[in-house]
Amino acid sequence: MSRVVLRGVPDHLHREIRQAAAWNRRTVSAEILFRLEESFAQRTVDTEPLLERIQQRRKSIGALDLSEEVLRRMKNEGRP
């Protein structure tokens, strides 16, 4: 098997790309192109279910007290 040289890519990342390419039955180049295309693809998000989940989560958590005193205490908690 020939080794594809990726300049500037750390060995551990190169291994992960090779493994992903093998798993997905792609060449290393095809795997890289696929992932680049996916990262730049525009995605539409259905906001209604997302907003509903956020509202349900807020109800389950209840009101949060984020006063300066509470935030200060939280920041210092566990510090020597």
N, CA, C and O atoms as a GROMACS GRO file, in nm:
protein
  320
    1MET      N    1   0.086  -0.118   0.000
    1MET     CA    2   0.000   0.000   0.000
    1MET      C    3   0.090   0.123   0.000
    1MET      O    4   0.182   0.133   0.080
    2SER      N    5   0.062   0.216  -0.089
    2SER     CA    6   0.142   0.338  -0.092
    2SER      C    7   0.094   0.434   0.016
    2SER      O    8  -0.024   0.438   0.049
    3ARG      N    9   0.186   0.508   0.067
    3ARG     CA   10   0.155   0.603   0.174
    3ARG      C   11   0.134   0.741   0.112
    3ARG      O   12   0.220   0.792   0.040
    4VAL      N   13   0.019   0.801   0.142
    4VAL     CA   14  -0.009   0.937   0.097
    4VAL      C   15   0.061   1.032   0.191
    4VAL      O   16   0.046   1.020   0.313
    5VAL      N   17   0.136   1.124   0.138
    5VAL     CA   18   0.208   1.220   0.220
    5VAL      C   19   0.123   1.345   0.236
    5VAL      O   20   0.083   1.408   0.138
    6LEU      N   21   0.097   1.379   0.358
    6LEU     CA   22   0.023   1.501   0.390
    6LEU      C   23   0.117   1.593   0.465
    6LEU      O   24   0.147   1.570   0.583
    7ARG      N   25   0.163   1.695   0.400
    7ARG     CA   26   0.260   1.785   0.462
    7ARG      C   27   0.196   1.864   0.575
    7ARG      O   28   0.087   1.918   0.562
    8GLY      N   29   0.268   1.868   0.686
    8GLY     CA   30   0.224   1.947   0.799
    8GLY      C   31   0.116   1.883   0.883
    8GLY      O   32   0.070   1.943   0.980
    9VAL      N   33   0.074   1.761   0.848
    9VAL     CA   34  -0.030   1.693   0.925
    9VAL      C   35   0.039   1.601   1.026
    9VAL      O   36   0.119   1.516   0.987
   10PRO      N   37   0.009   1.617   1.154
   10PRO     CA   38   0.071   1.531   1.255
   10PRO      C   39   0.040   1.383   1.229
   10PRO      O   40  -0.066   1.348   1.175
   11ASP      N   41   0.133   1.297   1.268
   11ASP     CA   42   0.119   1.154   1.244
   11ASP      C   43  -0.011   1.097   1.299
   11ASP      O   44  -0.077   1.017   1.233
   12HIS      N   45  -0.049   1.139   1.421
   12HIS     CA   46  -0.170   1.084   1.481
   12HIS      C   47  -0.294   1.120   1.399
   12HIS      O   48  -0.386   1.038   1.386
   13LEU      N   49  -0.297   1.240   1.344
   13LEU     CA   50  -0.411   1.283   1.263
   13LEU      C   51  -0.411   1.209   1.129
   13LEU      O   52  -0.516   1.172   1.077
   14HIS      N   53  -0.293   1.190   1.074
   14HIS     CA   54  -0.281   1.116   0.948
   14HIS      C   55  -0.332   0.973   0.966
   14HIS      O   56  -0.400   0.919   0.879
   15ARG      N   57  -0.299   0.912   1.080
   15ARG     CA   58  -0.348   0.776   1.108
   15ARG      C   59  -0.500   0.774   1.116
   15ARG      O   60  -0.564   0.683   1.064
   16GLU      N   61  -0.557   0.874   1.182
   16GLU     CA   62  -0.703   0.880   1.195
   16GLU      C   63  -0.771   0.897   1.060
   16GLU      O   64  -0.874   0.836   1.033
   17ILE      N   65  -0.713   0.980   0.974
   17ILE     CA   66  -0.769   0.999   0.840
   17ILE      C   67  -0.762   0.868   0.762
   17ILE      O   68  -0.860   0.829   0.697
   18ARG      N   69  -0.648   0.800   0.768
   18ARG     CA   70  -0.633   0.672   0.698
   18ARG      C   71  -0.735   0.570   0.749
   18ARG      O   72  -0.797   0.498   0.670
   19GLN      N   73  -0.753   0.563   0.881
   19GLN     CA   74  -0.848   0.469   0.939
   19GLN      C   75  -0.991   0.501   0.896
   19GLN      O   76  -1.068   0.412   0.862
   20ALA      N   77  -1.026   0.630   0.898
   20ALA     CA   78  -1.161   0.671   0.857
   20ALA      C   79  -1.183   0.640   0.709
   20ALA      O   80  -1.290   0.595   0.670
   21ALA      N   81  -1.080   0.664   0.628
   21ALA     CA   82  -1.091   0.636   0.484
   21ALA      C   83  -1.115   0.487   0.463
   21ALA      O   84  -1.200   0.448   0.382
   22ALA      N   85  -1.041   0.404   0.533
   22ALA     CA   86  -1.058   0.259   0.519
   22ALA      C   87  -1.198   0.218   0.564
   22ALA      O   88  -1.264   0.139   0.497
   23TRP      N   89  -1.241   0.270   0.677
   23TRP     CA   90  -1.373   0.237   0.731
   23TRP      C   91  -1.483   0.276   0.633
   23TRP      O   92  -1.581   0.204   0.616
   24ASN      N   93  -1.467   0.391   0.569
   24ASN     CA   94  -1.568   0.442   0.476
   24ASN      C   95  -1.544   0.398   0.332
   24ASN      O   96  -1.614   0.440   0.240
   25ARG      N   97  -1.445   0.311   0.315
   25ARG     CA   98  -1.411   0.258   0.182
   25ARG      C   99  -1.384   0.369   0.082
   25ARG      O  100  -1.436   0.371  -0.030
   26ARG      N  101  -1.300   0.462   0.126
   26ARG     CA  102  -1.258   0.573   0.041
   26ARG      C  103  -1.106   0.578   0.040
   26ARG      O  104  -1.040   0.520   0.125
   27THR      N  105  -1.053   0.649  -0.058
   27THR     CA  106  -0.911   0.681  -0.054
   27THR      C  107  -0.892   0.791   0.049
   27THR      O  108  -0.987   0.856   0.091
   28VAL      N  109  -0.767   0.811   0.089
   28VAL     CA  110  -0.739   0.918   0.184
   28VAL      C  111  -0.780   1.052   0.124
   28VAL      O  112  -0.840   1.135   0.192
   29SER      N  113  -0.750   1.073  -0.003
   29SER     CA  114  -0.787   1.199  -0.069
   29SER      C  115  -0.938   1.217  -0.071
   29SER      O  116  -0.989   1.326  -0.044
   30ALA      N  117  -1.010   1.110  -0.104
   30ALA     CA  118  -1.157   1.118  -0.109
   30ALA      C  119  -1.214   1.146   0.030
   30ALA      O  120  -1.312   1.220   0.042
   31GLU      N  121  -1.154   1.087   0.133
   31GLU     CA  122  -1.201   1.110   0.271
   31GLU      C  123  -1.182   1.257   0.309
   31GLU      O  124  -1.271   1.319   0.368
   32ILE      N  125  -1.066   1.311   0.275
   32ILE     CA  126  -1.038   1.452   0.307
   32ILE      C  127  -1.134   1.543   0.233
   32ILE      O  128  -1.190   1.635   0.292
   33LEU      N  129  -1.156   1.518   0.104
   33LEU     CA  130  -1.249   1.600   0.026
   33LEU      C  131  -1.391   1.590   0.081
   33LEU      O  132  -1.460   1.692   0.091
   34PHE      N  133  -1.434   1.469   0.116
   34PHE     CA  134  -1.568   1.450   0.172
   34PHE      C  135  -1.584   1.533   0.299
   34PHE      O  136  -1.685   1.602   0.317
   35ARG      N  137  -1.485   1.523   0.387
   35ARG     CA  138  -1.495   1.596   0.514
   35ARG      C  139  -1.490   1.747   0.495
   35ARG      O  140  -1.559   1.820   0.566
   36LEU      N  141  -1.411   1.794   0.401
   36LEU     CA  142  -1.408   1.937   0.372
   36LEU      C  143  -1.542   1.984   0.318
   36LEU      O  144  -1.595   2.087   0.361
   37GLU      N  145  -1.597   1.908   0.224
   37GLU     CA  146  -1.728   1.945   0.169
   37GLU      C  147  -1.834   1.947   0.277
   37GLU      O  148  -1.918   2.038   0.280
   38GLU      N  149  -1.833   1.849   0.365
   38GLU     CA  150  -1.930   1.844   0.475
   38GLU      C  151  -1.916   1.965   0.568
   38GLU      O  152  -2.015   2.020   0.615
   39SER      N  153  -1.792   2.005   0.593
   39SER     CA  154  -1.772   2.114   0.688
   39SER      C  155  -1.817   2.248   0.632
   39SER      O  156  -1.850   2.339   0.708
   40PHE      N  157  -1.820   2.261   0.499
   40PHE     CA  158  -1.861   2.387   0.438
   40PHE      C  159  -2.004   2.384   0.384
   40PHE      O  160  -2.054   2.486   0.339
   41ALA      N  161  -2.068   2.270   0.390
   41ALA     CA  162  -2.205   2.258   0.339
   41ALA      C  163  -2.299   2.341   0.426
   41ALA      O  164  -2.286   2.343   0.549
   42GLN      N  165  -2.391   2.408   0.363
   42GLN     CA  166  -2.491   2.484   0.438
   42GLN      C  167  -2.595   2.387   0.493
   42GLN      O  168  -2.646   2.301   0.421
   43ARG      N  169  -2.624   2.403   0.618
   43ARG     CA  170  -2.722   2.318   0.681
   43ARG      C  171  -2.839   2.404   0.725
   43ARG      O  172  -2.822   2.512   0.781
   44THR      N  173  -2.958   2.354   0.698
   44THR     CA  174  -3.077   2.424   0.747
   44THR      C  175  -3.120   2.354   0.876
   44THR      O  176  -3.115   2.231   0.887
   45VAL      N  177  -3.160   2.432   0.969
   45VAL     CA  178  -3.202   2.380   1.099
   45VAL      C  179  -3.350   2.412   1.117
   45VAL      O  180  -3.393   2.526   1.100
   46ASP      N  181  -3.426   2.308   1.151
   46ASP     CA  182  -3.566   2.328   1.182
   46ASP      C  183  -3.571   2.384   1.324
   46ASP      O  184  -3.552   2.311   1.421
   47THR      N  185  -3.597   2.513   1.336
   47THR     CA  186  -3.585   2.580   1.465
   47THR      C  187  -3.698   2.548   1.563
   47THR      O  188  -3.678   2.556   1.684
   48GLU      N  189  -3.813   2.512   1.513
   48GLU     CA  190  -3.927   2.488   1.603
   48GLU      C  191  -3.898   2.375   1.703
   48GLU      O  192  -3.912   2.396   1.823
   49PRO      N  193  -3.858   2.256   1.657
   49PRO     CA  194  -3.827   2.150   1.756
   49PRO      C  195  -3.711   2.188   1.848
   49PRO      O  196  -3.711   2.153   1.966
   50LEU      N  197  -3.613   2.259   1.795
   50LEU     CA  198  -3.501   2.302   1.877
   50LEU      C  199  -3.546   2.396   1.987
   50LEU      O  200  -3.510   2.379   2.104
   51LEU      N  201  -3.626   2.495   1.951
   51LEU     CA  202  -3.676   2.589   2.051
   51LEU      C  203  -3.765   2.519   2.155
   51LEU      O  204  -3.761   2.553   2.273
   52GLU      N  205  -3.842   2.423   2.110
   52GLU     CA  206  -3.927   2.348   2.204
   52GLU      C  207  -3.841   2.271   2.304
   52GLU      O  208  -3.872   2.268   2.423
   53ARG      N  209  -3.734   2.208   2.256
   53ARG     CA  210  -3.644   2.135   2.346
   53ARG      C  211  -3.578   2.230   2.446
   53ARG      O  212  -3.563   2.197   2.563
   54ILE      N  213  -3.539   2.348   2.399
   54ILE     CA  214  -3.478   2.446   2.488
   54ILE      C  215  -3.577   2.489   2.596
   54ILE      O  216  -3.541   2.500   2.713
   55GLN      N  217  -3.701   2.514   2.557
   55GLN     CA  218  -3.802   2.555   2.654
   55GLN      C  219  -3.829   2.444   2.756
   55GLN      O  220  -3.845   2.472   2.875
   56GLN      N  221  -3.836   2.320   2.709
   56GLN     CA  222  -3.856   2.208   2.801
   56GLN      C  223  -3.740   2.195   2.899
   56GLN      O  224  -3.760   2.170   3.018
   57ARG      N  225  -3.618   2.214   2.848
   57ARG     CA  226  -3.501   2.205   2.936
   57ARG      C  227  -3.505   2.315   3.040
   57ARG      O  228  -3.476   2.290   3.157
   58ARG      N  229  -3.540   2.437   3.000
   58ARG     CA  230  -3.549   2.548   3.094
   58ARG      C  231  -3.650   2.519   3.204
   58ARG      O  232  -3.627   2.549   3.321
   59LYS      N  233  -3.764   2.460   3.165
   59LYS     CA  234  -3.867   2.427   3.264
   59LYS      C  235  -3.816   2.322   3.362
   59LYS      O  236  -3.843   2.330   3.482
   60SER      N  237  -3.742   2.223   3.311
   60SER     CA  238  -3.693   2.117   3.398
   60SER      C  239  -3.584   2.166   3.492
   60SER      O  240  -3.571   2.114   3.603
   61ILE      N  241  -3.507   2.264   3.450
   61ILE     CA  242  -3.399   2.318   3.534
   61ILE      C  243  -3.453   2.417   3.635
   61ILE      O  244  -3.407   2.420   3.750
   62GLY      N  245  -3.548   2.496   3.594
   62GLY     CA  246  -3.600   2.601   3.682
   62GLY      C  247  -3.519   2.727   3.666
   62GLY      O  248  -3.425   2.732   3.586
   63ALA      N  249  -3.553   2.826   3.741
   63ALA     CA  250  -3.485   2.955   3.732
   63ALA      C  251  -3.345   2.944   3.791
   63ALA      O  252  -3.324   2.878   3.893
   64LEU      N  253  -3.251   3.007   3.726
   64LEU     CA  254  -3.114   3.008   3.775
   64LEU      C  255  -3.083   3.143   3.835
   64LEU      O  256  -3.114   3.248   3.778
   65ASP      N  257  -3.021   3.140   3.951
   65ASP     CA  258  -2.977   3.263   4.017
   65ASP      C  259  -2.833   3.289   3.971
   65ASP      O  260  -2.740   3.219   4.012
   66LEU      N  261  -2.817   3.390   3.887
   66LEU     CA  262  -2.684   3.423   3.838
   66LEU      C  263  -2.642   3.562   3.882
   66LEU      O  264  -2.585   3.640   3.806
   67SER      N  265  -2.673   3.592   4.006
   67SER     CA  266  -2.634   3.721   4.061
   67SER      C  267  -2.481   3.725   4.073
   67SER      O  268  -2.414   3.622   4.066
   68GLU      N  269  -2.427   3.845   4.091
   68GLU     CA  270  -2.281   3.859   4.103
   68GLU      C  271  -2.227   3.775   4.218
   68GLU      O  272  -2.122   3.712   4.205
   69GLU      N  273  -2.298   3.774   4.328
   69GLU     CA  274  -2.253   3.697   4.444
   69GLU      C  275  -2.248   3.549   4.414
   69GLU      O  276  -2.151   3.481   4.448
   70VAL      N  277  -2.351   3.497   4.350
   70VAL     CA  278  -2.356   3.354   4.317
   70VAL      C  279  -2.244   3.321   4.218
   70VAL      O  280  -2.175   3.220   4.235
   71LEU      N  281  -2.226   3.404   4.116
   71LEU     CA  282  -2.120   3.380   4.019
   71LEU      C  283  -1.982   3.384   4.084
   71LEU      O  284  -1.896   3.302   4.053
   72ARG      N  285  -1.960   3.479   4.174
   72ARG     CA  286  -1.832   3.490   4.245
   72ARG      C  287  -1.807   3.363   4.327
   72ARG      O  288  -1.697   3.309   4.327
   73ARG      N  289  -1.911   3.318   4.397
   73ARG     CA  290  -1.899   3.197   4.479
   73ARG      C  291  -1.868   3.076   4.392
   73ARG      O  292  -1.785   2.992   4.428
   74MET      N  293  -1.936   3.066   4.277
   74MET     CA  294  -1.913   2.953   4.187
   74MET      C  295  -1.770   2.955   4.131
   74MET      O  296  -1.706   2.851   4.121
   75LYS      N  297  -1.721   3.074   4.096
   75LYS     CA  298  -1.585   3.085   4.044
   75LYS      C  299  -1.481   3.043   4.148
   75LYS      O  300  -1.382   2.978   4.114
   76ASN      N  301  -1.505   3.079   4.273
   76ASN     CA  302  -1.406   3.052   4.378
   76ASN      C  303  -1.422   2.914   4.442
   76ASN      O  304  -1.336   2.871   4.518
   77GLU      N  305  -1.531   2.847   4.411
   77GLU     CA  306  -1.557   2.717   4.472
   77GLU      C  307  -1.447   2.618   4.432
   77GLU      O  308  -1.417   2.602   4.314
   78GLY      N  309  -1.390   2.554   4.529
   78GLY     CA  310  -1.289   2.455   4.501
   78GLY      C  311  -1.148   2.511   4.486
   78GLY      O  312  -1.053   2.436   4.472
   79ARG      N  313  -1.135   2.643   4.490
   79ARG     CA  314  -1.002   2.702   4.481
   79ARG      C  315  -0.941   2.710   4.619
   79ARG      O  316  -1.012   2.733   4.717
   80PRO      N  317  -0.809   2.691   4.628
   80PRO     CA  318  -0.743   2.696   4.762
   80PRO      C  319  -0.742   2.837   4.819
   80PRO      O  320  -0.692   2.859   4.929
   0.00000   0.00000   0.00000
